[in-house]
Amino acid sequence: MKALRNLALGAVIILGIGGAGLSAGAATSQQSRSQTDSQQSGANFWLASSSGGVWNFGDAQPFGSLANVPLSYPIVGINPTHDNGGYWLVASDGGIFSFGDARFYGSTGAIHLNQPIVGMAATPDDGGYWLVASDGGIFSFGDARFYGSTGAIHLNQPIVGMASTASGHGYWLVASDGGIFTYGDAQFEGSTGAIHLNEPITGMTPTTDGLGYWLLASDGGVFNFGDAPFDGSAGSAPSPDPAEKLVAPKDGPGYWIVDQNGAVTPFGGVAGEPPAHGLMFRPVTPGDKAVLFAFAQLGKPYIWGGNGPVGYDCSGLALASWENAAGIGFARVADDQYHTAGVPVPMDALVAGDLVFWGTSQADWTTVYHAAIYVGGGQIVEATGDHVQLNSLDQWGESDVMPMGRRP
């Protein structure tokens, strides 16, 4: 902590916790995302942007990115290998970029597509993969076999994702209205195709035995079918950042709802953190835009009083992120930011982009010496030491964390 006491102009950027929605099952355990926010601090995940940037958090290892590579089409998905030793990035034209132990088996980058690619799924042995387009067209590579598609079917709503069966001999396609289409040995257990949804479906997760699945809406609503149990949703406390994944443990009860910024909410008594996973981070809110700007500054030098673009101090990074990405300004120095920037926010209700502060007295705003931007998953980006870097929110303990955040 002593090294940080010099950072009177300081600021950090942090990543958040959460889930939200409705359920097709009995509402046996409603839970607010913000209630568990402060309990989550070790999530392991990769966060990718449409420009090809990839950031690793927790125990997820860095394997590379396309941050400095000019892309003809945006990245729409990141899929880790089953051993988390690498990942694929997939672009909307079906271009595939492989990192770590993820192997390249082919792409649709040179093929004229009727509709853009929206996702991919790897076979259980990572020896191949399928790409799926928004019209349900399926393209198979490596040991992934083609079992059928909705490419010739009129869909009420576009396909948003797919999942492989445990055997790799079939797959489910899911549409934004929760319509389910099964191929190979994938079983149909129900859908929300005829239900009015408050928010669109963002994805599906099959149970281990493949005899059921959960659908997840962007507000965190959970819909369960077959032998997939309902253990709660976060409909009573939707997060500004959309829910992106429902992650179920291989063994044991419950599941985690994960927002696009890495925010995690556990349900049904699930223990610990979810397995490492990949997330697409899209700028939905002004805070999201501020976070993406801050990510782009990683590696730049720490400069006392620095406002960029060459380098920053911590509060200079926070201010520049909000001003440049969202057009919102506030005080320059950390203690003034804590006293006047935006509106106060309880620490258990933070969302991406909120400012977080450290001070020697939690009752005196003039003692604030460090500021931060909340991002999700218990992780932070900060200008400290000699450069802008990724770290954990709790790396210095909690004794100096100020009791409120600020939302510009």
C-alpha positions in Angstrom: 0.0 0.0 0.0 2.8 2.4 0.7 3.8 2.6 -2.9 0.3 3.6 -3.8 0.1 6.4 -1.3 2.1 8.5 -3.8 -0.7 8.3 -6.4 -2.7 11.4 -5.4 -3.9 11.7 -8.9 -4.7 7.9 -9.1 -7.3 5.8 -10.9 -8.0 2.1 -11.6 -10.3 0.3 -14.0 -12.2 -2.7 -12.6 -14.4 -5.5 -14.2 -18.0 -6.4 -12.5 -20.4 -9.1 -11.1 -24.0 -10.0 -12.0 -27.1 -11.8 -13.7 -30.9 -10.9 -14.5 -34.3 -12.2 -15.8 -37.5 -14.4 -16.0 -37.9 -18.1 -15.7 -40.0 -20.9 -17.3 -39.6 -22.9 -14.1 -40.9 -22.3 -10.6 -39.2 -19.2 -9.1 -37.7 -21.1 -6.2 -34.7 -18.8 -5.7 -34.7 -15.2 -7.0 -31.4 -13.5 -6.4 -30.1 -10.0 -7.1 -26.9 -9.8 -9.0 -25.7 -6.9 -6.9 -26.2 -8.9 -3.7 -23.4 -11.2 -4.7 -21.3 -8.7 -6.5 -18.8 -8.1 -3.7 -18.4 -11.8 -3.1 -16.9 -12.5 -6.6 -13.3 -11.8 -7.0 -11.5 -14.6 -8.8 -13.4 -15.2 -12.1 -11.3 -16.7 -14.9 -12.2 -15.5 -18.4 -11.1 -14.1 -21.7 -12.8 -10.9 -22.8 -12.8 -10.1 -26.6 -14.0 -7.1 -28.5 -15.2 -6.8 -32.1 -11.9 -5.3 -33.1 -10.1 -8.5 -32.0 -8.7 -7.4 -28.7 -8.5 -10.1 -26.1 -7.9 -9.6 -22.4 -7.3 -12.4 -19.9 -8.4 -12.3 -16.3 -7.8 -14.5 -13.2 -6.1 -17.8 -14.1 -7.0 -17.5 -17.8 -3.7 -17.4 -19.7 -2.8 -14.9 -22.5 -2.5 -16.5 -25.9 -2.7 -13.5 -28.2 -5.1 -11.2 -29.9 -5.8 -9.3 -33.1 -5.7 -5.9 -31.4 -3.2 -4.5 -34.0 -4.4 -6.4 -37.0 -6.6 -4.6 -39.5 -9.8 -6.7 -39.9 -12.2 -6.7 -42.8 -15.1 -8.0 -40.6 -15.7 -7.7 -36.9 -15.1 -10.5 -34.4 -18.3 -12.0 -33.2 -17.2 -14.8 -30.9 -14.4 -16.3 -28.8 -14.4 -20.0 -28.0 -11.9 -21.6 -25.7 -10.7 -25.1 -26.3 -12.0 -27.7 -23.8 -8.7 -27.7 -21.9 -8.6 -23.9 -21.8 -5.2 -24.1 -23.5 -6.2 -21.8 -26.4 -9.1 -20.2 -28.2 -10.6 -19.4 -31.6 -11.8 -16.0 -32.6 -14.5 -16.0 -35.3 -15.4 -13.1 -37.5 -18.8 -12.3 -39.0 -17.5 -13.5 -42.4 -16.5 -16.8 -40.9 -12.8 -16.0 -40.7 -11.1 -18.1 -38.0 -8.1 -17.1 -36.0 -6.6 -19.7 -33.7 -4.4 -19.1 -30.6 -2.7 -21.5 -28.1 -3.6 -25.1 -28.7 -6.6 -24.2 -30.8 -6.0 -25.6 -34.3 -7.2 -24.1 -37.6 -9.4 -26.5 -39.7 -10.9 -24.1 -42.2 -13.1 -21.1 -42.5 -15.8 -19.4 -44.7 -13.7 -16.3 -45.1 -13.5 -16.8 -48.9 -17.1 -18.0 -49.3 -20.1 -15.7 -50.1 -22.5 -16.1 -47.2 -26.2 -15.3 -47.4 -26.1 -14.2 -43.8 -23.3 -13.4 -41.4 -21.7 -15.9 -39.0 -22.9 -15.4 -35.4 -21.1 -18.2 -33.6 -19.2 -21.5 -33.5 -19.0 -24.7 -31.5 -16.1 -27.1 -31.2 -16.3 -30.8 -31.2 -15.7 -32.5 -27.9 -12.1 -33.5 -28.9 -11.4 -30.0 -30.3 -10.6 -31.8 -33.6 -13.1 -29.6 -35.5 -15.8 -27.0 -35.3 -19.0 -25.8 -36.7 -19.8 -22.2 -37.7 -23.4 -21.1 -37.7 -24.9 -18.1 -39.6 -27.9 -16.0 -38.5 -30.1 -17.9 -41.0 -29.0 -21.2 -39.4 -26.6 -22.2 -42.2 -24.1 -24.6 -40.8 -20.5 -25.0 -42.0 -18.4 -27.9 -40.7 -14.6 -28.3 -40.5 -12.2 -30.9 -39.2 -14.0 -33.8 -37.6 -17.2 -31.9 -37.2 -19.9 -33.5 -39.3 -22.8 -31.8 -40.9 -26.2 -33.0 -39.5 -28.5 -30.4 -41.0 -29.4 -26.7 -40.9 -32.2 -24.1 -41.1 -30.6 -22.5 -44.0 -33.6 -23.2 -46.2 -36.2 -22.6 -43.5 -38.0 -19.3 -43.0 -37.2 -18.3 -39.4 -39.3 -16.0 -37.3 -36.2 -14.7 -35.6 -32.5 -15.1 -36.4 -30.2 -17.8 -35.0 -28.0 -16.4 -32.2 -25.9 -19.5 -31.3 -25.4 -23.2 -31.2 -24.2 -26.0 -28.8 -22.7 -29.4 -29.5 -24.0 -32.6 -27.9 -21.5 -34.4 -25.5 -20.9 -37.0 -28.2 -20.2 -34.5 -30.9 -22.8 -36.3 -33.1 -25.3 -33.5 -33.1 -26.1 -29.9 -32.1 -28.8 -27.5 -31.1 -29.4 -24.2 -32.8 -31.2 -21.4 -30.8 -32.9 -18.4 -32.2 -33.3 -15.0 -30.4 -37.0 -15.9 -29.6 -35.9 -19.1 -28.0 -36.8 -21.3 -30.9 -34.8 -24.6 -30.8 -33.7 -26.6 -33.7 -32.2 -30.1 -33.2 -29.9 -32.1 -35.5 -28.1 -35.5 -35.1 -28.5 -36.9 -31.6 -29.5 -33.6 -30.1 -33.0 -33.9 -28.4 -35.8 -31.4 -28.5 -37.1 -30.7 -25.0 -39.0 -27.5 -25.5 -38.6 -23.8 -26.4 -39.8 -20.3 -25.8 -40.7 -19.8 -29.4 -44.4 -19.2 -28.5 -43.7 -17.2 -25.4 -43.5 -13.4 -25.2 -40.1 -12.5 -23.9 -39.1 -9.3 -22.2 -35.6 -9.6 -23.8 -34.1 -11.8 -26.5 -32.4 -15.1 -25.9 -28.6 -14.8 -26.0 -27.7 -18.5 -25.8 -28.3 -22.0 -24.5 -26.5 -24.5 -22.3 -27.2 -28.3 -22.4 -27.1 -30.5 -19.3 -24.3 -33.0 -19.0 -26.4 -35.9 -20.2 -28.0 -33.9 -23.0 -31.5 -34.6 -21.8 -32.3 -30.9 -21.1 -31.0 -27.4 -21.5 -31.3 -23.9 -20.2 -32.0 -20.8 -22.4 -30.7 -17.5 -21.2 -32.2 -14.1 -22.0 -30.1 -10.9 -22.1 -31.8 -9.7 -18.9 -30.7 -12.8 -17.2 -34.0 -14.6 -17.5 -33.6 -18.4 -17.3 -35.9 -20.9 -19.1 -35.3 -24.6 -18.3 -36.4 -27.7 -20.3 -36.0 -31.5 -19.9 -33.9 -32.4 -16.9 -32.4 -29.0 -16.6 -33.5 -27.7 -13.1 -34.5 -24.1 -12.5 -32.3 -22.7 -9.7 -33.2 -19.0 -10.1 -32.7 -16.0 -12.3 -31.9 -12.4 -11.8 -35.1 -10.8 -13.3 -35.7 -8.6 -10.3 -32.3 -6.9 -10.7 -31.3 -6.6 -14.4 -27.8 -5.4 -15.1 -27.1 -2.6 -17.7 -24.7 -5.1 -19.3 -26.5 -8.0 -21.0 -26.3 -11.5 -19.6 -24.3 -13.6 -22.1 -23.8 -17.1 -20.7 -25.2 -19.6 -18.3 -22.4 -21.8 -17.1 -23.2 -25.1 -15.4 -20.8 -27.2 -13.4 -19.9 -30.7 -14.7 -21.1 -32.1 -11.4 -23.2 -30.7 -8.6 -26.2 -28.3 -8.4 -26.8 -24.8 -9.7 -25.3 -22.6 -12.3 -23.6 -19.2 -12.8 -25.1 -16.4 -14.9 -22.3 -14.4 -16.6 -22.7 -10.9 -18.0 -20.8 -9.8 -21.1 -18.3 -7.9 -18.8 -17.4 -11.0 -16.7 -19.8 -10.2 -13.9 -20.9 -13.5 -12.3 -23.9 -14.4 -10.2 -24.3 -17.9 -8.7 -27.6 -19.7 -8.3 -28.7 -23.0 -6.7 -25.8 -23.4 -4.3 -23.2 -23.7 -6.9 -19.8 -23.3 -5.3 -16.7 -21.4 -6.3 -16.1 -19.7 -9.7 -17.2 -21.0 -13.1 -14.7 -22.7 -15.4 -12.7 -20.4 -17.6 -14.8 -19.1 -20.5 -14.8 -16.6 -23.4 -17.0 -13.5 -23.5 -17.7 -10.9 -26.2 -17.7 -7.4 -24.8 -19.8 -5.0 -26.8 -20.2 -1.3 -25.9 -23.8 -1.2 -24.7 -23.5 1.5 -22.1 -21.4 4.7 -21.7 -19.5 2.8 -19.0 -18.7 0.0 -21.4 -17.3 2.5 -23.9 -15.1 3.9 -21.2 -13.8 0.5 -20.3 -12.9 -0.3 -23.9 -11.0 2.9 -24.2 -9.1 2.0 -21.0 -8.3 -1.4 -22.4 -6.8 0.2 -25.5 -4.3 2.1 -23.2 -2.9 -1.1 -21.6 0.9 -1.1 -21.6 1.3 2.7 -21.9 3.6 4.2 -19.3 2.5 5.6 -16.0 3.2 9.4 -16.0 2.5 11.5 -13.0 -0.2 14.0 -14.1 -0.5 12.2 -17.4 -3.7 12.7 -19.4 -2.7 10.7 -22.4 -2.3 9.7 -25.1 1.3 8.9 -24.4 0.8 7.9 -20.8 -1.4 8.4 -17.8 -1.6 8.5 -14.0 -4.5 6.7 -12.5 -7.1 9.5 -12.3 -6.0 10.8 -15.6 -6.8 7.4 -17.1 -10.2 7.3 -15.6 -11.0 10.8 -16.8 -9.6 10.3 -20.3 -11.6 7.0 -20.7 -14.9 8.7 -19.9 -14.2 11.9 -21.9 -12.9 10.3 -25.0 -15.2 7.3 -25.2 -18.5 8.7 -23.7 -18.1 12.5 -23.9 -18.5 12.8 -20.2 -16.2 14.9 -18.1 -15.6 15.4 -14.3 -12.9 16.4 -11.9 -9.3 15.7 -12.6 -7.9 14.6 -9.2 -9.0 11.4 -7.4 -10.3 13.0 -4.2 -12.4 15.5 -6.2 -13.7 12.7 -8.4 -14.9 10.8 -5.3 -16.5 14.0 -3.9 -18.2 15.3 -7.1 -18.2 12.9 -10.1 -21.7 11.8 -11.1 -23.8 10.2 -8.4 -22.8 8.0 -5.5 -23.3 4.2 -6.0 -23.2 1.5 -3.3 -20.3 -0.9 -3.7 -22.7 -3.8 -4.1 -24.5 -2.1 -7.0 -21.5 -1.2 -9.3 -21.8 -1.6 -13.1 -19.1 -1.4 -15.8 -17.5 2.1 -15.9 -18.4 3.2 -12.3 -15.5 4.8 -10.5 -14.0 3.2 -7.4 -11.7 4.8 -4.9 -9.1 4.2 -2.2 -8.4 6.5 0.8 -6.7 6.4 4.2 -10.0 7.3 6.0 -13.3 6.0 4.7 -15.1 8.9 6.4 -13.0 11.7 4.8 -13.1 12.3 1.0 -10.0 14.4 1.1 -7.9 11.3 2.0 -8.6 9.6 -1.3 -5.4 8.8 -3.1 -6.5 6.3 -5.9 -9.5 6.0 -8.2 -10.8 3.3 -10.5 -13.3 2.3 -13.2 -15.3 -0.8 -12.5 -15.4 -3.3 -15.3 -16.4 -6.8 -13.9 -15.3 -10.2 -12.6 -13.3 -8.8 -9.7 -10.6 -7.6 -12.1 -9.1 -4.1 -12.7 -7.2 -2.1 -15.3 -5.1 0.6 -13.7 -2.3 3.1 -14.3 0.1 2.2 -11.5 3.7 1.2 -11.1 5.3 2.0 -14.4 2.4 1.3 -16.9 -1.3 0.7 -17.4 -2.0 -2.9 -16.4 -4.6 -5.6 -15.5 -4.8 -6.6 -11.9 -7.2 -7.9 -9.3 -9.5 -5.5 -7.4 -8.5 -7.0 -4.0 -4.8 -7.0 -4.7 -4.2 -4.5 -1.9 -6.9 -5.8 0.4 -10.1 -3.9 1.3 -9.1 -1.7 4.2 -8.6 1.4 2.1 -11.5 0.9 -0.4 -13.9 3.8 0.0 -17.5 2.9 0.9 -19.2 4.3 -2.2 -18.4 4.4 -5.9 -19.4 7.1 -8.3 -21.3 6.8 -11.6 -20.4 9.7 -14.0 
